[in-house]
């Protein structure tokens, strides 16, 4: 079951200041397109994120391990997901910036894992700076979505409102 990153493109949708990324993965010999919408967790985009939830097949909830408030905000994002996303949307909790000095860490791994366990989601820690576990997160969400859809197909159910998108519900803000 080889996984390989096939293609990666980034564009900024400047009208709404959302980062759109298209990522192509090869999972089990099939080409999977992930369209990623990233609002960087900015509060001013909270109202438009509900539209993204409706069409999302997967959602990455990303917090900054050096900022406890970003971690605490994850529960708010999960409430929004529960209100606006489909019931079977795949979710993964991600603690980012693990490359930072350990003395700057505000959220221990155990706390992130406990929250993921509470909500029944997978949990990863990553470093976008060093690329640690970044590909693994996208391969994991891609595999989870693919598995869910194949199970739906085997039950002769057609998923309603499914698009090939992964919505990054929160991640540490970045400069535009």
N, C-alpha and C positions, 0 to 999 in steps of 0.2 A: 504494500500500500504506500508507494512513494508519493511524497508531497513535494511540489516544486513551485517556486515563485516564477510565474511566466512573464508578467509585464506589470509595470507600475507607472501610473501617470497622475499628475497633480494639476489641478486648476483651481483658481480662486473665483468664486462667484461673488463678484464685488458688490452687486446690488444689495445683497443681504449680509455680506462679509462672512460667508460660510465657506470653509475649505471643503471642496469636493475632490475626492480622490477615487480613481478607478484602479482596482487591483485585480489582476487575473491570476488565479491559482490553478494548478493542475492537481486534482484529487482523484485518486483511483483511475487515472487515465482520462478523466473528463475535465474539460475546461470550465472553470467556474468564475463568473464575473462578480466581484464585490464592488458595489458603488457605495462609497463612504462619505457621509455628510458630517462634518465636524464643526460645531459651533463654539468649541473651546469652553463650554460651560458658562458662557457669558449670559448673565441674567437678562440682558436686553433682548436675547433671542428666545427666551422661554416660551413666548406666545407662538412663535412659528415652529417650534420643535414638535408640537402636538401633531402637526401635519406629517412630519417625518415618521413619527411613531406609527401612524396608521398603516404605512406601507412597508415598514421595516420587517425584515425576516430575522434580523439579529441586532442586538444592541450591546455595545461595549460601554460599561460604566467605568470610567477612568478617573482616578484621584491621584493627587500628588502626595507621596509618602512623607514629604517634609512639611506638609500643610494640613493640620488636623481639621481645619474648617472645610477643606475640600472633601475630606473623608466623611465628615458629618453630613455634608450636603447630599451624599449618595442616597440616603433614605428619602429625601425630597424627590430626587429623580426617579427612584423606584415607584413612589406613589403616582407620579405622572405617567409612568409606563403602565402601571396597573389600570389607570383610568383611560388611557388613550391608545395603547397598543393591543394587538391581538393577544388572546390568552396564551397561545402557544409560542410566542416570540422567544427565540433563544437569547439568553443573556450571559455575559461574562463580566466579572468584576476584575479590574486591573489596577494594581498599585504601581504608579510610574515614578521615575526618578530614583531608582535604587542605586544608581551610580554615585549619588551624592555621598558625602562623608557621613558615616554612621551617626556622628554626633548631631547631625541636622535632621535625622529621622524623627518624625513626630508620631507616626503610625506604625506600630510593630507589625510584622508579618502575621503574627497570631491574631491580631485584631481584624485584619483584612480577611483572613481565612474564616474567622468566626462569623463575620457579616455574610460572606459568601455562603457558608453553611446554613445560616439562618434563612436565606432566600433561595436555597437550593441551586446556586449557580456555581460554575467553575470559577477558580481564582488563579490569577497569575500575577507575578511581580515582574516589571519590565524596566528597561532603560531605553528610551527613544534615542538618547544621545549615543549610547554604545551599541544599540540594536539588540540588546539582551532580551530574549524571549518575545520580541515583537512579531517575528514571522510565526512563531508558535501560536500566538494569540489569534492571528488571522486564519491560520490553518485550522485551529480548533473551532472557531465560530463557523467557518466554511464547512467543516466536516459535520458539525452538529446540525446545521441547516440541511445539508445534503441528506443526512440520516433521517431527520424528521420528515422531509419531503418524500423520501423513498418509503417510509412507513405509511404515510398518508396515501401514496399511490397504491401500495399493496392492499389497502383497505378500500380502494376505489373511491376515495374522497378527493375532491379537487380543492386545494387550498384557495380561500377567497381573499382577494386583495393582496396577493403576494407579489412582491417586486424583488429584484436582486440588489437589495441595499442593506448595508449595515450602518446603523446610526450610532455615532459616538456621542453618548448622552452627556458626558462630562469629561473634560480633561483639563489639566492646568492651562490657564490662558497663555496665549502666545502673542507676540506683537504682529500686527498685520501690516 
